[in-house]
Amino acid sequence: MAKLVFAMNQSLDGYVDHMAFAPGPALFRHFVAEAQRQVGSIYGREMYDVMRYWDDEHPEWNVDERAFAAAWRSQPKWVVSRTLQSVGPNAQLVGSDLERAIRELKDERDGEIEVAGPTLAQSLTALGLIDEYRIYLHPVVLGHGKPYFAGPRPRLGLVAHERVDEDVMRLVYVPA
């Protein structure tokens, strides 16, 4: 059975914003390794739109960026959206019964499936489907934006922590 993992960069005050701060080289390499071992990703529409950047080749990319793009392109992606009519390569839309669709994905696969986007994570948290939360805590205070926990705040237990970049800690929690 697959494990659903919600992992995102977060500011010290609890917000996620890919435009306000970015991973340094060591953290980006960590994300490359994560993407290479995932068996797929589930996206909300907004996060999927952001990640579609990796569908196109960019001549200015370095080795790590090319490796991330290759890993992202090769893995299956499921997109939860009420507005999209179609999705890009190696992706499919999730039907209207979110809980059933995600439970089937978990049952059909082994390994980790990334959950991307706080709004989608809110829905999956409410359904009790997220198995692990990974917070990549950056020393940045934003004061606004989308919170990592956009809805229900589940009871969690800390199971691991490590420094993954000069100033970034990875905190790993599971439902308590």
Stockholm file with secondary structure:
# STOCKHOLM 1.0

chainA/1-176         MAKLVFAMNQSLDGYVDHMAFAPGPALFRHFVAEAQRQVGSIYGREMYDVMRYWDDEHPEWNVDERAFAAAWRSQPKWVVSRTLQSVGPNAQLVGSDLERAIRELKDERDGEIEVAGPTLAQSLTALGLIDEYRIYLHPVVLGHGKPYFAGPRPRLGLVAHERVDEDVMRLVYVPA
#=GR chainA/1-176 SS CEEEEEEEEECTTSEECTTTCCCCHHHHHHHHHHHHHCSEEEEEHHHHHHHGGGGSCCTTCCHHHHHHHHHHHHSCEEEECSSCSCCCTTEEECCSCHHHHHHHHHHHCCEEEEEECHHHHHHHHHTTCCCEEEEEECSCCCSSSEESSCSCCCCEEEEEEEECSSSCEEEEEEEC
#=GC SS_cons         CEEEEEEEEECTTSEECTTTCCCCHHHHHHHHHHHHHCSEEEEEHHHHHHHGGGGSCCTTCCHHHHHHHHHHHHSCEEEECSSCSCCCTTEEECCSCHHHHHHHHHHHCCEEEEEECHHHHHHHHHTTCCCEEEEEECSCCCSSSEESSCSCCCCEEEEEEEECSSSCEEEEEEEC
//
